[in-house]
Amino acid sequence: MASAFRQTLIRLLGRTPGRAALQPRVVERVPLQGLVREKVSYFVEPGQRVSAYLFLPERPGPHPAVLCIHQHNREYHLGKSEPAGLSGNAEQYYALELAKRGHVTLAPDALCFEERQHPILRGADYERFEATRRLTEGSCLQAKMLWDLRRALDYLLTRREVDRRRIGCLGHSLGGQETLFLSAVDPRITVGVSSCGFSSYHAIFTSALLHNLALYVPGILRYGDLDRVLALVAPRPFLALAAAADPIFPLEGVQATVQGARRAYARVRSRLKLEVFAGGHAFSAPAREAAYAWLAQWLMTGQ
């Protein structure tokens, strides 16, 4: 039944971009204390090359890897550089922090952000342009986001430093949303952590909230809410981190989503967890520690 809904979800996402050879490049290589940071690029579709920061522990591998997806926050000038610890908010430096804990980490730019901004259209206008254009093509912005992230996984798996059996995914806000969808559609993700990344569509619409345009999958509510998407991750471990006073992802919708997915985790209940922290839409130090502990539990020890 889960596999049938996965195929339904993929159908609802619509047309995907054309495939191109990755043709990866290392643009720069910077030694750090105990780490190496590379700026890399690779093709996600014909004519479209994406940049990302890759962190490598100095000690020999292969190592567990984590795909680190940046937030939205309407800060289109930021992308990969924020989780890489090069700009933005220090609570978002999770690619750098996880690398210091022994993981290979990859942080790419999402479409519309940092090096993937439009030369004429700016910020939200470009995001709206990309979303509406794709609707006319029989696709949606979520389909493009997922395609690019799956290509990021393809790139990670080309690296000899990576243990392909141990691939995690972590993101906050937009990154948490994409962690949910990517974990649902791509079984190469062995463990996921979403920080302030989702609520139910029901709670979002009831509260009249506007969101990033990748959240909306045409026709999905004919088949159910986001609890069905989360259920597709089972039996792989997934941690949802939520803020009690998050103004854009209502807590009751987060709780309903996790509760609705629990049936799929009936035989492995410990692999689906929700932790709620005080405060608003943020990736606080306690939340990050919970995320890192979860990833270490399942990637480092496999327990």
Beta strands, then each sheet from edge to edge (+ up, - down):
strand 1: 25-32
strand 2: 35-45
strand 3: 48-57
strand 4: 63-69
strand 5: 104-108
strand 6: 162-172
strand 7: 191-195
strand 8: 238-243
strand 9: 272-277
sheet 1: 1+ 2- 3+ 5- 4- 6- 7- 8- 9-
end
